[in-house]
Amino acid sequence: MTTHKTVIDLHSHWFAPSTLDILGRRAEAPRIGRQGDELAIWRTGAGAGKGGAFPLGAQWYDLQTRLTHLDHVGIAHQLLSWPTTLGVDAALPFADTQDLWTQWNNDTAALVAQHPDRFSAVAALSTDNLVWSAKELERGHEQLGLIGGVLPVNGFFSRRSAEAFRGIFEVAQAHRSHIYLHTGFASPKVHGQPPDILHDDNEALRWVIDNGFCFASAVATLAFTDFLAPFPDVTIQIAMLGGTALGALAAEQAVVSPRVQAGPLREHFKQIWLDTGAAGSGTAAVAAAVRVLGSERIVFGSDYAPVPDIGPTLERVRAATATDPDGQKSVLFWNAQQLLARHGVQVAPQE
């Protein structure tokens, strides 16, 4: 265990006790059950690929396992979010998920209240009932101590799809929310999302490519249209480096290519941060994003619990920023510290 906790992790997931109970009572996917000696979740619908069980180790739901690992790798603070990757929201109608989201928010808020120095969280929201979600985001701020909400990135694939979330963003502006865009599809009610492609070969590799396309498209929607203009006080975090740095490279093309003609809209990058979770944790991808956007736009994200060990991701991010000590500190701590402070969360390093 290290006594130096000098990293803030803004990309991690958590299953509250109510999650195991509610999804554990389901007979059909999406459901949680046992696979051998461990729990697993069975997925269905858009983004689930060919289905199959996704293993759920103890790091998903056991607090002591999580705290022990955070201490071991030197994580001072972690932002918790619902894993939209699993596609529960896209697969089920709101009537089947309202209790799941409400209880996750309640349970996670209670965890944050018990450990405010180690955790903060954003609310789980429904894309099948966006009116309810706007009210739930408000409840998260006013009653639960949450700092924003998580939404599936494919809901921002196009300007058309993003418009469905305007009501949520109006509430977010009023509360100066942090909105986290993470892997996954929104409800089929949200039009303008990307196609859900099933691949017959190299499924995992092609998922990385598809995922990069979807995330980079969200960067284009938010940074290069005027969607965010009425919401200047909302902070946006986009996972996977905005598409394994593809979003950053597209931003570079907006500067150097006479064909793009994006105009001055890149100013919206000042309220967007990209995290290094999972498909955004490659050394070359991190280095490219830092080179194009600057280290001040990048925050560390581990994708813990799907990724059970934060150490390798941390090593790759450190390697990508090794030639710039101040930039490295910005990515690993300072940027997230300042971002969380905007939302009332104070985190101090433990040198």
N, C-alpha and C positions, 0 to 999 in steps of 0.2 A: 504493500500500500504506500502511495506517495502522500507526503504531508503538504505538498504544493498543489493547490487547486487553482490553476491559472487558465482554464478553458471553460467557455460557456457553449453549451450544445443546444442549438435552436431547432433541431430536427430529431424528435424521438416520439415514440408511441407507447400507449399504455392501455391495458384492459382493466377497467374497474371491476370490482366484485359483481356488480349488477350485469355487466356485459357477459360474464361467464354464465350467469344464471339465465338471462333472457335468451341468448343465442344457444345455450345448452339445452333449453327446453324445446327447441325447434326440431322437427322430424326431417325437414328437407333443407337443402342449402338455400341461403347461407346459414350454416349451423356450426356449433362447436361440439366436439365429442372427443372421445379417446381414440388414439391410434397407437397401439402398443402401450408403452408405459407413459406416454406424454399426451397432452392435449393437442388438438389440431382444429383448424377451421376449414370447412368445405365451402367453396365459393361457387357462384353462378352468375350468369348475365354478362353484360358488357364489361370487358376488361378482365374477365376471369380466365381467358384462354380456353384450354381444354378441360378446365376444372381440376379436380384432384385435391388432395389435402395439403394444406399449408401448415407446417409444424409450429406449435406455440410452446416454446420453452418457458421456464419459470420467470425469465426476465420480462415476459409480457405482463405478468400479474402479481408477482411476489415482490413486495416493496424492499425487503431486506436484501434480496438478490441484487436488485437494482442499485441500492445505496452502496453496497459492498463493491460493486463494479465501478461505480462512479468514483468512489474514493481511490480505488486501485489505479485508475487511469488519469486521475487529476481533474475531474469535471467539477467545477464549482457550482454550476446551476444548469438546469435542464428545462426546456420548454416542452410541455406535453401536448400531444394532439391526437385526435382520432385518426386511425389509418384508413384514409379514403381509398387506398389501393385495393382494399378487400372488396369494394363494390357493393356493400350492403345497401347503401342509399340508392344506388342505381337499380338494384335488383328487386327491391320491395316497395310497396306503396307506403305512404306516410302513416296510414292507420296501423301498419305492422311495425313501424320503427319509432313512433313518437316516444314511447316509454323508454326505448333503448337510448335515444339521444338525451332525454330529460334526465334519466338516472346516471348516465355517464357524466353529464355536466355536474350534477349534484355530487357524485362520488369524487370526481376529480377535483372539484372546488374544495371539498373537505380535505383531500390529501394536500393540496396547496396550502390551505390554512394551517395544517399541522406542521408543514415543512416549508415555510415561505422563503427561507434562505436557499433551499435546494431546488425548488420547483415553482414554475408559473405555468399557465395553461391557456389555451384558446378553446372556445366552445365547439362541440359537435353540432352541425346544422343540417337540416333537411333541404335537399334541392327539389323534393317532390311537393313541398308546401313552403314556398318562399315567404309568404305572409307570416306564417308561424315562425320561420327562422329569423325574420327581422325582430319579432317580439322576443325570441329566445336570446338573440344577441344582446338585446337591451337588458334582459334579465341577467344575463351573464355579467354584464358590467355593473348593474345597479344592486344586485343581490348576492352574486356568487364570487365576486373578486376575480373574474376571468378578464383577460386583456384583449380579447377579440374572438375570431372564429376561424375555422378551417373549412375550405371549400375545395371541390375537385377541380383540378387545373383544366380539364377538358371543357368545363363550363365557360372558359375564357378563350377557347380556341379561335373564336371570331368575334368581331364587334357585335354581330347579331346575337350570339349566345350570351355575351357579357351583359347585354341589355336586360336580360331576365333578372339580374342580380342588383339592379339599380336601387330597389327598395332596401335591400340589405346594406348597400353602401351609403344610403342616406342616414341610416341609423349609425353605421360605422363612423361617418363624418361627425355626427353629433357627439359621439363618445370617443373620438380620436382613436379608433380601434386599430389593432394589428390583424390584418387578414392574411392568412397563410394558404397558399395554393399548393396542393399536394396531388400526387398521382391519382388518376381515376376519372371515371365518367360521372356526369350529373344524371339526374332523372331523364328518361326519354322525353319528358315534357319540355325540356330545354332544347330548343332547336339551334342548329348551327354548330353542333359538336363534330369532331372527326369521326370517320368510320371505325367500327370495331373490326379489326382484321384478324382472322385466324390463320396461322402459318403452319405449313406442313413440314418445314425443315428449320433447323437452327432457331427454335422458338425463342429461347432466352436472348440470343444475340439480336434477333429481329425486334424483340420487345424493346431493347435499348434504343434501336434506331427509331422505332415508332414513338417511343416515349420522348426522345429528343425533339422530334418534329412537333409533338403536342405542346411540350413546354416552351419551345422557342416561339410557337405560334401565340401562346399566351403573353410572352414578352412583347411580341409585335402588337398585340391588342392593347396592352396597358401602357407601353412606353411610346408607341408611335401612332396612337389615335388620341382623341381628346376625351376618351371615356373618363379618365381620372380628373379632368379639369374641375368638376364641382366638388371633388373630395380631396383637397390638398392636405388635410390633416390625417388621412388614413395612411398607415404604413403597410407595405405589401412585401411579403416574403414569398419567393418562388423557389420551390425545392429543385434538387438535381441540377444546380447551377443554371437554371432556366433552360434545360435541355442539353446537359453534358457540355456546356459552354457554347452550344450552337446559338443560343440567344445572344450571347456576347459577340460572337463572330458576325451575326446578322446586323447587330448594332454597328460594328465596324464597317460593314458594307454600306450602311446608311450614310457614313461619312465619306467613304472613298469612291463609291460608285455613282456616276452621274445618272444611272438608270433608276436608282431607288427613290430619290427625291422625297425623303421623309420630312424635310423641313425642320422647324425648331422643336418638334414634339419630343425629341429625346430628353427634354427637360424633365419629363416625368420619371426618368431614372433616379432622380433625387429622392423619390419616396419608395424605391424598389430595392430590395436586397435579395441576393441569390445565395442559397446555402449549398453545402458540399455533400448532401446526403446521397448515399447509394450510387446511382449512375452519374453523380456529379463529383465523385471522390477521386477520380483518376488524377495522377500528378500532372499530366499534360493538359487536361481539361481545366484544372484549377489555375495553372500557370497562364493559360490562354485567357481565362476570364479576368484574372488580375491584370494582365497586360492591357486588355482592351478597355475595361471599365474602371480599373483602379482597385487597390485592395480595400478601399473604404466601402465598396458595394458588396463585398463577399463576407459571409458569416459561416462559422463552422457548424456543420450538422452531421450527426453520425448515423442517422436512421436506426438507432437502437429502439426497439427490441427485434424487428425483423433481422437486423444485423446484431448478432449476440455479443460481439466483442468490438468495442470502440477503438481499441488499440491500433489495428492496421489502418483504419481510415485516418486516424490522428497522425500516424507516421507519414502517410502519403501527403497530407496537407502540409505538414511541416517540411517535407522534402520539396514541395512545390514552391514554398515561400522562403527557403533557406537563405537565399542571397539577399534578402531584405528583412532584417530583424524587426524593424518597426512595422512593416507591412504584415509580417507574420503575427505579431502581437495584435494588430488590428483585426485580422481574420479570426484569430483564436479567442480573442477576449474583448478588445476595446469597442469594436463595432456593435457587438451584441450588448455590451454593457450600456452604451449610449442609447441603443434602440429600446432596450427594456426600461431604461430610466424615463423615456418619453411616456411610458405606460405605467409609471408609478412603481416599478420594480427596481430595487437597488441591490446590486451585486458587487461585492468587493472581492478582489483576488486574495488568496491565502498563500503568500509567497513562502 
